[in-house]
Amino acid sequence: MSASYQVSSENEFVRIENVEIPAGEVPPPYTSAALPLVRIDLDSGKTRYVDGASIADLERASDKSVREIRVELKAAPAAAALSLDAVRVNPARYRVDFENDRVRVVRLGFGPGENGMMVAHPPRVLATLTEVSVKLVFQDGRTDERGAPAGVAAWLEAETLQTENASNQPLEVVLVEPKSARGF
């Protein structure tokens, strides 16, 4: 297997790229659509913010294989106040990994069968660290069921919803929320 960079999704706000680099291999030059970016290591679950000063780190060989999702931050969606901000309303399940004037990265975890509270999310990238199977109830009463394997990412628009982990396994995802300097 050789190193690969595969764009899985792109819009006016972000470019989402899946990256796989075998151990010891020097990756090809990385050309980002935008900086900064957020790296999500799919093996350890760790997240890291990369700006222009540390872009060279992306092109070094490593003694370990690299499997990650890179979320390149192109622009911020329009800012809107979130009265039910998930981090404030339900801090037991939503924890900020890091935050600055460009992005907030939030880690979300649910135990098997657990229900969350009604919370609001801004436009964001959702990256799955585990397999996901959820039942959702939206603020207007609509319901939906969603699922995804571990290791994928997608752009989601702003939503206010309540989540139930429909699986008998723990659920863990990372939310990458691009933002303007006005913040949340």
Secondary structure, DSSP 8 states (H G I E B T S, - for coil): ---EEEEEEE-SSEEEEEEEE-TT--------SSSSEEEEETTT--EEEE-GGGGGGGGS--SS-EEEEEEEE---------TTBHHHH-TTTEEEEEE-SSEEEEEEEE-TT-B---EEE-SEEEEESS-EEEEEEETTS-EEEEEE-TT-EEEE--EEEEEEE-SSS-EEEEEEEE--TT--
